[in-house]
């Protein structure tokens, strides 16, 4: 089956929810005109991703401005929309990813592997999420989630497509271009990990990252005058090279091949997890989900 997908790479202004939503809406309108089935927006696209941000006033539940708007767009335009936002639930904040369906459905995945300053702001999610769609089973991850083998072991054999939303920095001084002495090697991984996941699991991957300026706050180190890495991509597990963006705003479009399976569109979301050890990809350059214990 062919799926027309889009990864929306965009700049988000910290704290400007109305402005960021308008910017995203223009890209979603293009997706509608291009006949897109699935559009993916970056992590925290509506609030911006910033270590200095005050997220409590702009966090949302399922009835908030952002999700209400995206659910409406999904229903009216017939597009499945995945988008990262800050969720307020039961007195806690989560770095979450909403999945809106044209039938009015809304499912939420919560980031399981928080990093750096996120650990002090958000509560981590606990479960994977698999949602059945007319074109296959979809699993979800947010940014640093994708470097952990456990995430992909949880999904192995259970999904046909992975959706990854990110605000992945370049870890390099944007004025000089010089990579950070310790974390500089992480920036380029944003363009490589989705391809490796697609090849290793034999699935399609849609990866949407932020772009533009940012500041990276690392433990016990001064802030880096940084930028987001961009490099959003679409992979279907069959091509040697993905369709990939550069480092500026862009809507990446491609048709992905999804293996034909018996229809499971009426299935409920699956939040079960397989037991396995959680190991960071950064601990092993020879990562493969099939080799993890």
WOVEN-V817592 format. One line per field, one symbol per residue. phi: phi as a letter, one per 20 degrees, with the letter a starting at -180 (. if undefined). psi: psi as a letter, one per 30 degrees, with the letter a starting at -180 (. if undefined). Layout:
phi = ???
psi = ???
This chain:
phi = .edeccdeebecegnefgfffffffffffffgfemfecccdfglfeendbfefdegfdfcdfdfgfffffffffffemdfcdbebeedblncdceccecddfenfbccddgecfclfgfedceffdcfcccecfdpeddcbclfgfedfggefgegmdcdbddcdbcefelbffedmffffddgffgfffedfgfffgffemcecddddfcnfbceddglcffefdbffmmgbccdndefceeceeddfadedaededgfcgfcfeffgddfcefafecfgfebfefbffefe
psi = kkkjlkjjjlkkkkfieeeeeeeeeeeeeeeefghkekkkllkheffljkffkjfefgllafgleeeeeeeeeeeefhkkkkkkljkjkhglkkjljkjklfggkjlkkkkfiklbfeffelkklfklkkkklfgakklkljcfefgkeeefeefkfflfkkkkklijlfhkjfefgkkkfegffeeffffeeeeeeeeefhlkkjjklllallkkjlkgllkkjallfbhllkkgffkfkljklbglkkjkklkkjkkklkkgffllkjglkkklkjkkeffjfhkkfffk.
